[in-house]
Every structure is written in C-alpha cells, then in structure tokens.
Amino acid sequence: MAYGVLDASAALCAITLMVLAHSGTGGVARLLLALVFVSFVPGWAVLGHVPVAHGWSRVALAVALSLTLCTAGASAMAWLAQWQPNVLLDLVGGASVLAILASRARRR
C-alpha cells in the first residue's frame, strides 16, 4: 500500500479544509472534505508514529481513531462551554499536518 499517497492526501485535505473554513466558503466540497477529515486525517497522522497494523487494517484503524479523537475534542469543548469549532479544526488540523510531516521525515 502506498502510504506516501495517503500521507499527501490527508495533509492536503486538512490544509484545504482549514483554508475553506477560514474563507467562509461553504457547499458540498467543504462538507465532503470535512467528512473525510473527521473520519480519517487525525487517526492517520497518529498512526504514522505507531508501528501497528499494515495495509487496509491500518486504514480502518485510522478511521476509528480519527472519529474517537474528533469526538473527544468536541466533547471537551462542549463540557468546558468553549464551543469554537474553527479553533478545534485549527488545532486538530495543524497538529495532524505536523504529525504527518514528522512521520514522513522520520521514514526517509
């Protein structure tokens, strides 16, 4: 499986979604990017640093981990009465991109 393509796609998804969110652009493209982001990117970024699972099992694990991380972040913000979804996107998206870049640099 080509992890480099998935790394690049995940980083591009996060960056594009952050740009669209801050520009106020809406629509189907942003909705689909948000769905891909929440269900894949953060988990994929974390798994780049953990030698667990390979192939499609790694992708499936990334989905479960991403949904867990995003739900935990949203729940924490709601419990603290600090609901700011753009801040959450910036934190999770920025951390994901940095983690993906770090794992790519380490693998070289």
KASULJO-V283773 format. One record per backbone hydrogen bond with DSSP energy under -0.5 kcal/mol. NH is the residue of the N-H (numbers start at 1). CO is the residue of the C=O. Records with the same first field share a line. If there is no record, write none. Layout:
# KASULJO-V283773
NH: CO  CO
This chain:
# KASULJO-V283773
3: 1
6: 2
7: 3
8: 4
9: 5
10: 6
11: 7
12: 8
13: 9
14: 10
15: 11
16: 12
17: 13
18: 14
19: 15
20: 16
21: 17
22: 18
23: 19
24: 20  21
25: 20
31: 27
32: 28
33: 29
34: 30
35: 31
36: 32
37: 33
38: 34
39: 35
40: 36  37
41: 36  37
42: 37
44: 40
45: 41
46: 42
47: 43
48: 44
49: 46
50: 47
52: 50
57: 54
58: 55
59: 55
60: 56
61: 57
62: 58
63: 59
64: 60
65: 61
66: 62
67: 63
68: 64
69: 65
70: 66
71: 67
72: 68
73: 69
74: 70
75: 71
76: 72
77: 73
78: 74
79: 75
80: 76
81: 78
82: 77
84: 82
87: 84
88: 84
89: 85
90: 86
91: 87
92: 88
93: 89
94: 90
95: 91
96: 92
97: 93
98: 94
99: 95
100: 96
101: 97
102: 98
103: 99
104: 100
105: 101
106: 102
107: 103
108: 104
